[in-house]
Structures are given as structure tokens and as C-alpha cells.
Amino acid sequence: MLPTHYAITEILIVISSIYSIRQLSLKKNYFAIIGIAIIGIAAAVGAIRFGLLDTEFMIQLNKKLGLYAGIICLSFISVQMAFNLDWKKIAWMLLFTALVCLLISIIWPKYFLINLIF
């Protein structure tokens, strides 16, 4: 069994995600809200894994969610920053590229590292 401080850290990430979502919703930063929400969901799964269920399924789910949530969050925050700077064309190109790379990494996971570098 892993130390409980991992679960506490994950719970703190969930709490900070909730606070961030609340603050971002006031400014209507919807892409950033989606990214932070996905990180919060991954952290909630991690808290359950480290605190309650340390099964093989939870371990694999936490690994996959952690990896994909980080990439999605960074992509969506970048898109939101581009929209906030009024770079509409660049923002839409970033969003399209992020979604295509995410789709490719889900369909062909062995090329995930190449998409991550891209």
C-alpha cells in the first residue's frame, strides 16, 4: 500500500481545480475550464486509488488519465491564452492540432511519443 500523503496531494489538486474552475468561469475562459476539470477528474481518480482502492484497474486508469489529462490541460490552456490575446486563427489552429494529436494518440498509442513531441 502506498503512503497516504499521495492521496492527500491528489485531494489538494482536486480542491485547487475546483477553485480554479470557479475563478475561470467568472471570466468565461471555457477552454481553460475544460482543461482544469480534466486534471481535477484525474486527481480525483488518483485520490481514490491512493486512499481507497489500490487495484490493478485503478492503477492503469490513474496512469492513463494522468498522462492524457496533462496533455489535454496544457493544450486547452494554450488555446485559451491564444483566444484571450485575440489570436483567433492561431487559437483555432492550436485547437485543431491538439484534437488531431489526441485522436491519433488514442487510436495508435504506440505513436503517442511522436505526438507528444509534436
N, C-alpha and C positions, 0 to 999 in steps of 0.2 A: 504494500500500500504506500502510495506517495504521501509526502508531508502535506498537511492541511494548509500550509501557507500558500500553496499553489491555488487552492480553491478560494482563499481569501483575496488573492491578487485578481483572480478572474471576477469575483464579485465586485471588486473596486472598479474594474474595467466596465462592467455592466452598469454600475451606478454613474460613472462618468459618461458613458454613452447616452444614458437617459437624459442627463443634464445637457449634454451637447446637442442632442436632438431637440430638446426644448428651446434652447437658445437659437439654434439654426432655423427652427420653424418660425420664429418671430421675424426673421429676415427673409424668409421664403427661399432658402437655399436647398431646394428639393433633391438635387443630385448628391449633395453632401449628406443630407439626412439619410438617404438610402445607403450610402457607404458606411456611415457610422452605425446605422441599425444592423447591418450585416455583421459588423465587428462585434456589436453587442450580443447578437444571437450566438455567434461563435464563442464568445466569452461565457455566455450562459451555459452552453453545452460543456465547455471546459470546467466550469464550476460544478456542474453535476457529475462530470467524470471524476474530478479530483476529490469531491466531497462525498459522493454517494455511491456511484456505480463505476467501478474500475474494470468493466468487462472489455473484451476484445472489440466488440462493436462500438462502444463508446470511444475507445482509443482511436480506432480508424476514423470514426466520424469527426472527432476532435482534430485529428491531423488534417483531414481533407478540408474541413470548414475553416480551420485556421489559415491554411495556405491560400485558399480561394478568397476568403474574406479579406485578407490583407491586400491582395492584388485588386480586388473589386473596389475596396475602400479607397486605395490610392488613386485608382483610375477615376472614380467618380468625384473625388475631391479635386483632382486636376481639372476635370470637366467643369465643375462648379466655379473654380477660380477663373477659368477662361471665360465663362459666361459673365461673371462679375466684372471682368475687365472689358466687357463688350467686344470680345473677340468671338463673335457668333460663328463664323465659318470654321475657325480653328477648334472651337468647342465641339461643334458637330462632327468634325473630322476625328477629334480625340475620342468622342463617344463611340463613333462607328468602329474605329480601330480597336478600342477596348472590348467592345462586344464581339467583334470578329475573333480577336485573340482568345477571349474567354470561351467562345463556342468551339474553336479549334482545340483548345486545351482540354475541353470536356470530351470531345469526340475522339481525339487522338492524344491520350495523356502522355505517351512517350515523347511527343514533341513539345511537351509543356515547357521545358527549359529553354527551348528556342523562342517560344512565345514570351516567356518571362524576360528574356534578354531584349526582345523587340520592344 
